[in-house]
Amino acid sequence: MVPSLWNVILQVSELLKLPVDKATVPVILVLAIVLAIPYRIFLHPSRVDATTRHIVAIGLGFYFSYYLHSWGIVILLVKAVLCYILMVYLNPTYMPKVVFAVAMGTLTVVNFREFLHDSPGNSVVRALMIFTAKITSLAWSVHDGFARDTTRHSDLQSKKVVRRIPSVLEYISYLFHFQGLAIGPFCFYKDYIDFIEGRHVAPYKIIKDGKEVVIHKEPPVTSTVLRKVSLAITVAAIYVLMKSRIPLEGNIDGSVLTAPFVYRVLYAWSCVWLVCFPLYAFVWILGDVACNASGFGFNGYDSNGEPKWDLVSNIHLKALLLSSNLKVGIDNWHMSVNHWLRYVSYERLPYQKFILTILLSMIWHGFLPGYIWFYVGCFTLFFAQKMGRRVIRPYFTTTKQRKIFYDIVTWLGNWLVLSHYHIMFQLRGNVRIVMFGRANYFWGHITAVILMILLYGMKPPKISESKIADEDQSPSLSNNPDPKAKNSDKQD
C-alpha cells in the first residue's frame, strides 16, 4: 500500500526533527524532481505545445500549494491578480513603480504581521517573497520593452526585456510552476518562457540539402542531476547527524554561555557550518534539481564545452565555503535573489546603489530583530573588508607565500564574524539575540566597527602594480560586468 503524502511528510518531519510545515518543503521538492523527469521527456517542446506545458505546470503547482500553503494560496492569487491588472492597464512608463510599491507593500504588511505574531518563516511568507521578486522583475522587463530607450539598457536588462504583456496563462504559470513553488529559485520571466517554448536550448547550424538549417541541441542533464542530488543527500546527512550534537539553541544554553570565549565563538562557527548551512543548501539544491530535471536552468557552455545548468541556481556551495570576504560570499549565496536585486534596484538607482539595495533586501526578508542585527553587521563588515583590501592586502600580494597567509587569515576571520551574525539571524527574537550577544560581547559587530574606524582615511601603500595579484573577478552587487554600470558605480 502506497502511503499518503501527509504520512510521508510526517515521517520526514520525525527523521529530520523539523516542524511539519518545514518538513513539507523537502517532501514536495523530491516529488517535484520525480515529476520533472516525465515532464521533460513526455512534455518536451518538440512533442507538445506551450499551452499544454503551461497547464500541466500550473496544475502541479496548485496541487503542491495545497500541502504547502493550504488556504494561503488565496493570498497568493489575490496579490498576483491585483498586480497583473496594474501591469495590463497602467502606462508602461510608470507602471513598474506602482507594481513595485503594491508588491513590496503587501509583502511588508505580511512581514510586519509575522513580526507581531512571532511566526517566522511560514510557507506563505516564503512564497510571497518569491512572488514579489517575480512580479516586480516582470514589471520592469515589460517597462524596458515598451517605454525605455534600448540604448540605456544594461547587459542584464537587454537579456531580460519583454516586448508583450504575458497572457493570463503565461503569467500564472510563471508564478505557480511546480518546479519553483516550494522554495524558489527565483527566475526571470524571459528565461521561463524561453524554457516553456523551447528556446532555452543551444542553437547550432548544419547544412541540409544545400541549405543552412538551425538545430536546437538539447544538452544532457542526467549527470548534473545525479551530482546535485548526491550533494543534497550529503549535506542532509550532515544536518541530521549534527543537529542534535550542535543545536542552534545551544548558543544560548547555560553550558555554552559559561564556557570560555573561544569555545563560544567556535561553537557558533560549527553550528553555522554543520547545521544551518547544510539545511539551507539541502532545500536550495533540491529546488535547483527540480528545475534542471524538467529541462529548466541551462545556461550555455563553459570554456571546456561542458553544459552549464546554473541559470536558476541559488547556491554555489564550494565557492561559498571557500570565500574569504563577504563580497564573494554574497556572489554565491541566494544567487537568484541577488540577480533580482541587481535587476530591479542596483542597476536602476541613480545614487547610493549599494546602501539602498541592501535596505531593499532587508525589507524583503522582514522585520524580525535577527534579520536587522544580521544586516547591520554585514553592512559594516562589507565596508571594513573593502577598506582592508585597499590598504592592507597590497602588503601581502608581493609573494605567493604572503598571499596564501593573507587568504587563510581573512577566510578564518570572515567566517568567524559571519557566524556571529548568522546565529543572530537564526535566533530571530531580540531577547535571545541579546542573551547571545552579551555573552559574546557583540564581538562581531564591534570588530567590524573598529576596523572601519582604524582603516578610514588610510592610504594604500605605494607598491608596484605588477607585484599585486589580480583582484577577485566574481560578479556581485558592487562588481558589474556591464561597462555602463561600472561607470555609474564610481559615483557612489
C-alpha positions in Angstrom: 0.0 0.0 0.0 1.4 3.4 -1.0 1.5 5.8 2.0 -0.4 9.1 1.6 1.6 12.2 1.0 0.7 13.5 4.5 2.1 10.3 6.1 5.3 10.8 4.2 5.6 14.4 5.4 5.1 13.3 9.0 7.8 10.6 8.7 10.2 13.1 7.2 9.4 15.5 10.0 10.3 12.9 12.5 13.5 11.9 10.7 14.9 15.4 10.2 13.5 16.6 13.5 11.7 19.5 11.8 8.2 21.0 12.3 5.7 19.6 9.9 5.3 22.8 7.9 9.1 22.9 7.3 9.3 19.1 6.6 6.7 19.6 3.8 9.2 21.5 1.8 11.8 18.7 1.1 9.0 16.2 0.5 7.4 18.5 -2.1 10.8 19.2 -3.6 11.5 15.4 -4.0 8.1 14.9 -5.6 8.8 17.8 -7.9 12.0 16.2 -9.0 10.2 12.9 -9.6 7.5 14.6 -11.7 10.0 16.8 -13.5 11.6 13.8 -15.3 8.5 12.7 -17.2 7.6 16.4 -17.7 10.9 16.9 -19.6 10.6 13.7 -21.6 6.9 13.5 -22.5 6.0 17.2 -22.5 9.1 18.3 -24.3 8.6 21.4 -26.6 9.2 19.1 -29.6 6.2 16.9 -28.5 3.6 19.3 -27.2 2.7 22.9 -27.5 3.4 25.6 -24.9 -0.2 25.7 -23.7 0.0 22.1 -22.6 3.2 22.7 -20.8 1.7 25.7 -19.0 -1.4 23.9 -17.9 0.5 20.9 -16.5 3.0 23.2 -14.7 0.1 25.2 -13.2 -1.9 22.1 -12.2 1.0 20.5 -10.4 1.8 23.9 -8.8 -1.7 24.2 -7.4 -1.5 20.6 -6.1 1.7 21.4 -4.3 0.2 24.6 -2.9 -2.5 22.6 -1.2 0.2 21.0 1.0 2.5 24.0 1.3 0.1 26.9 1.7 -3.4 25.5 2.4 -5.8 28.4 2.2 -2.8 30.8 2.0 -3.0 30.2 -1.8 -5.8 32.7 -1.8 -3.4 35.4 -0.6 -1.0 34.5 -3.4 -3.8 34.6 -6.0 -5.1 38.0 -4.8 -1.7 39.5 -5.0 -1.0 38.0 -8.4 -4.3 39.2 -9.9 -4.0 42.7 -8.5 -0.5 43.2 -9.8 -1.5 41.7 -13.2 -4.4 44.2 -13.6 -2.0 47.1 -12.8 0.6 45.7 -15.3 -2.0 45.5 -18.1 -3.8 48.8 -17.7 -1.2 51.3 -16.4 1.0 53.3 -18.6 4.3 51.3 -19.0 6.3 54.4 -18.3 5.4 54.5 -14.6 3.7 51.1 -14.2 6.7 49.2 -12.7 7.0 51.7 -9.9 3.3 51.3 -9.0 3.6 47.5 -9.2 6.7 47.5 -7.2 5.0 49.6 -4.5 2.0 47.3 -4.4 4.0 44.1 -4.4 6.5 45.2 -1.8 3.7 46.8 0.2 1.7 43.6 0.5 4.8 41.7 1.4 5.8 44.3 4.0 2.3 44.1 5.6 2.6 40.3 5.9 6.2 40.6 7.2 5.1 43.0 9.8 2.3 40.7 10.9 4.8 37.9 11.1 6.9 40.2 13.4 4.0 40.9 15.7 2.9 37.3 16.0 6.5 35.9 16.1 5.8 33.3 13.4 8.9 33.5 11.2 9.4 31.6 8.0 5.9 30.1 7.3 5.5 28.8 3.7 3.1 31.6 2.6 5.6 34.3 3.5 8.3 32.4 1.6 6.1 32.1 -1.4 5.1 35.8 -1.2 8.8 36.7 -1.2 9.5 34.8 -4.4 6.2 36.1 -5.9 7.3 39.7 -5.1 10.6 39.2 -6.9 9.0 37.6 -9.9 6.2 40.2 -10.3 8.5 43.2 -9.8 11.1 41.9 -12.2 8.4 41.2 -14.8 7.0 44.7 -14.5 10.4 46.2 -15.1 11.0 43.8 -18.1 7.7 45.0 -19.6 8.7 48.6 -19.0 12.0 48.1 -20.7 10.3 46.5 -23.7 7.6 49.2 -24.1 8.8 52.5 -22.7 12.6 52.7 -22.4 15.3 53.6 -24.9 17.2 50.3 -25.6 20.5 52.2 -25.7 20.1 52.8 -22.0 19.7 49.1 -21.1 22.5 47.3 -19.2 23.6 43.9 -20.5 21.3 42.2 -18.0 18.3 44.4 -18.8 18.8 43.7 -22.6 18.7 40.0 -22.0 15.6 40.0 -19.8 13.5 42.5 -21.8 9.8 41.6 -22.5 8.1 43.1 -25.5 4.5 42.0 -24.9 2.2 41.6 -21.9 2.0 38.0 -20.9 -1.3 36.2 -21.2 -3.1 35.1 -18.0 -2.0 31.5 -18.6 1.7 32.5 -19.1 1.6 34.8 -16.0 0.1 32.2 -13.7 2.4 29.6 -15.0 5.4 31.8 -14.3 4.3 32.3 -10.7 3.0 28.9 -9.9 5.0 26.4 -11.9 5.7 23.4 -9.8 9.5 23.3 -10.1 10.0 26.5 -8.2 7.0 26.8 -5.9 8.3 25.2 -2.7 11.5 27.2 -2.2 12.2 29.0 -5.4 14.6 29.6 -7.0 13.6 33.0 -8.5 13.8 33.1 -12.2 13.2 35.9 -14.8 10.0 35.7 -16.9 12.1 35.8 -20.2 14.1 32.7 -19.1 11.0 30.8 -18.0 9.1 31.5 -21.3 12.1 30.5 -23.4 12.1 27.2 -21.5 8.4 26.6 -22.0 8.5 27.4 -25.7 11.8 25.5 -26.3 14.1 28.5 -27.0 16.3 27.7 -24.0 18.4 25.1 -25.8 21.6 25.9 -27.7 21.1 26.5 -31.4 23.7 25.3 -33.9 23.8 25.3 -37.7 24.0 22.4 -40.2 23.9 22.2 -43.9 20.9 20.1 -45.1 20.1 19.7 -48.8 22.4 22.6 -49.6 20.6 24.9 -47.1 21.7 26.2 -43.7 19.4 24.8 -41.0 19.4 25.9 -37.4 19.0 23.0 -34.9 18.3 23.4 -31.2 20.6 21.0 -29.4 19.2 19.5 -26.1 22.1 19.3 -23.7 22.3 16.2 -21.4 21.3 16.8 -17.8 21.4 13.3 -16.2 24.9 13.6 -14.8 24.2 17.1 -13.5 21.0 16.0 -11.7 22.8 12.9 -10.2 25.7 15.1 -9.0 23.4 17.7 -7.4 21.2 15.0 -5.8 24.3 13.4 -4.3 25.4 16.7 -2.9 21.9 17.3 -1.4 22.0 13.9 0.2 25.4 14.6 1.7 24.5 17.9 3.2 21.2 16.5 4.5 23.2 13.7 6.2 25.5 16.2 7.8 22.4 18.2 9.1 20.7 15.1 10.6 23.9 13.9 12.3 24.9 17.3 13.7 21.6 18.9 14.6 21.3 17.2 17.9 25.1 17.5 18.7 25.4 21.2 17.9 21.9 22.6 18.2 21.2 26.2 17.4 19.6 26.7 20.8 22.9 25.6 22.3 24.3 29.1 21.6 22.1 30.4 24.4 22.4 27.4 26.6 24.0 27.9 30.0 26.7 25.3 29.5 27.9 27.1 26.4 27.4 30.7 27.7 29.6 30.0 30.7 32.3 28.2 28.6 35.5 30.1 27.6 35.0 32.8 25.0 37.0 30.9 22.3 34.7 27.9 22.8 31.6 30.0 22.4 33.0 31.5 19.2 33.9 28.1 17.7 30.5 26.6 18.8 28.7 29.3 16.8 31.0 28.7 13.8 30.5 25.0 14.0 26.7 25.4 14.3 26.5 27.6 11.2 28.7 25.3 9.1 27.3 21.9 10.2 23.7 22.7 10.9 22.4 26.0 9.4 24.2 25.9 6.1 23.5 22.3 5.3 19.8 22.8 5.8 19.7 25.8 3.5 21.9 24.0 1.0 19.8 20.9 1.0 16.5 22.6 0.1 18.1 25.1 -2.3 20.0 22.3 -4.2 16.8 20.2 -4.4 15.0 23.3 -5.8 17.8 23.6 -8.4 17.5 19.9 -9.3 13.7 20.2 -9.7 14.2 22.8 -12.4 17.1 21.0 -14.1 15.3 17.7 -14.2 12.5 19.3 -16.1 15.0 20.9 -18.5 15.0 24.3 -17.0 18.2 26.0 -16.0 20.5 25.5 -19.0 22.9 28.5 -19.2 25.1 27.8 -22.2 28.5 26.2 -22.2 31.7 26.8 -20.3 35.2 27.2 -21.7 35.6 23.4 -22.0 32.4 23.0 -23.9 30.5 21.5 -21.0 26.9 22.5 -20.5 26.2 24.8 -17.5 23.0 24.2 -15.5 23.2 27.2 -13.2 20.7 29.7 -14.7 18.4 29.4 -11.7 20.8 28.2 -9.0 20.6 29.6 -5.5 24.0 28.4 -4.1 27.5 27.5 -5.2 28.4 25.7 -2.1 32.2 25.2 -2.7 32.8 28.8 -3.7 30.7 30.0 -0.7 32.6 28.0 1.9 36.0 29.0 0.4 35.1 32.7 0.3 37.5 34.9 2.3 35.3 38.0 2.2 31.6 39.0 2.3 31.6 40.1 -1.3 32.4 36.6 -2.6 30.0 35.1 -0.1 27.2 37.3 -1.5 28.0 36.2 -5.0 27.5 32.5 -4.1 24.6 32.7 -1.6 21.0 33.2 -2.5 22.2 33.9 -6.0 18.9 34.1 -7.9 17.7 36.7 -5.5 20.9 38.7 -5.9 20.1 38.8 -9.6 16.7 40.2 -8.8 18.2 42.8 -6.5 20.6 43.9 -9.2 17.9 44.0 -11.9 15.2 45.9 -10.1 17.3 48.0 -7.7 21.0 48.3 -8.1 21.1 49.0 -11.9 18.2 51.4 -11.8 19.1 53.6 -8.8 20.8 56.9 -9.6 22.8 57.1 -6.3 23.6 55.2 -3.2 23.1 52.0 -5.1 24.6 49.5 -2.6 23.1 51.0 0.5 19.6 51.2 -0.9 19.8 47.7 -2.4 20.9 46.3 0.9 17.9 48.1 2.5 15.6 46.6 0.0 17.0 43.1 0.7 16.4 43.7 4.5 12.8 44.8 4.0 12.2 41.9 1.6 13.4 39.4 4.3 11.2 41.0 7.0 11.4 42.9 10.3 12.4 40.3 12.8 15.2 41.6 15.1 17.6 38.8 14.0 17.4 40.0 10.4 18.2 43.6 11.4 21.2 42.6 13.5 22.4 40.4 10.7 22.2 43.2 8.0 23.7 45.9 10.2 26.7 43.6 10.9 27.1 42.6 7.2 26.9 46.3 6.2 29.7 47.4 8.5 31.7 44.2 7.7 31.5 44.9 3.9 32.9 48.4 4.2 35.6 47.2 6.7 36.7 44.5 4.3 36.6 46.8 1.4 38.9 49.3 3.2 41.1 46.4 4.3 41.6 45.1 0.8 42.6 48.6 -0.3 45.1 49.4 2.4 46.3 46.1 3.9 46.0 43.5 1.2 48.7 45.0 -1.1 51.4 44.2 1.6 50.5 40.5 1.3 50.4 40.2 -2.5 54.0 40.7 -3.3 54.8 37.0 -2.8 52.9 33.8 -3.1 53.5 32.8 0.5 52.3 36.1 1.8 49.1 35.9 -0.3 48.4 32.4 1.0 48.9 33.5 4.6 46.6 36.5 3.9 43.9 34.4 2.3 43.9 31.9 5.2 43.7 34.6 7.9 40.9 36.5 6.1 39.0 33.3 5.4 39.0 32.4 9.0 38.3 35.9 10.3 35.5 36.3 7.7 33.7 33.2 8.7 34.1 33.6 12.4 32.5 37.1 12.2 29.8 35.9 9.7 28.9 33.0 12.0 28.3 35.5 14.8 25.9 37.4 12.6 24.2 34.3 11.3 23.4 32.9 14.7 21.6 36.2 15.4 19.7 35.8 12.1 18.6 32.3 13.2 17.7 33.2 16.8 15.4 36.0 15.4 13.9 37.1 18.7 15.6 40.1 20.4 15.6 38.6 23.9 17.6 35.6 22.7 19.8 37.7 20.5 20.8 40.0 23.3 21.4 37.0 25.5 23.8 35.5 22.9 25.3 38.9 22.0 26.0 40.0 25.6 27.6 36.6 26.4 29.9 37.1 23.3 30.4 40.8 23.9 28.8 41.5 20.5 32.4 41.0 19.2 31.4 40.5 15.6 29.7 43.9 15.3 32.3 45.7 17.4 35.2 44.3 15.5 33.8 45.5 12.1 33.2 49.0 13.5 36.7 49.2 15.0 38.2 48.1 11.7 36.2 50.7 9.8 37.4 53.5 12.2 41.0 52.4 12.1 41.2 52.0 8.3 39.2 55.1 7.5 41.3 57.6 5.7 44.4 55.4 5.4 46.1 55.4 2.1 47.2 52.2 0.3 50.9 51.5 0.2 53.0 52.5 -2.8 53.6 49.1 -4.2 54.2 48.4 -7.9 51.0 47.2 -9.5 52.9 44.5 -11.3 53.6 42.8 -8.0 50.0 42.9 -6.9 47.9 39.8 -7.6 44.7 40.1 -9.6 41.6 41.0 -7.7 38.7 38.6 -7.4 36.5 38.9 -10.5 33.3 37.2 -9.4 30.2 39.3 -10.0 28.3 40.9 -7.2 26.2 43.9 -6.4 29.3 46.1 -6.4 31.1 44.4 -9.4 29.0 44.8 -12.5 30.3 43.3 -15.8 28.4 45.9 -17.7 30.6 48.9 -18.7 27.8 51.4 -18.3 27.0 50.1 -14.8 30.7 50.3 -13.9 30.9 53.9 -14.8 27.9 54.7 -12.7 29.3 52.7 -9.7 32.2 55.1 -9.5 29.9 57.8 -8.5 28.8 56.1 -5.3 
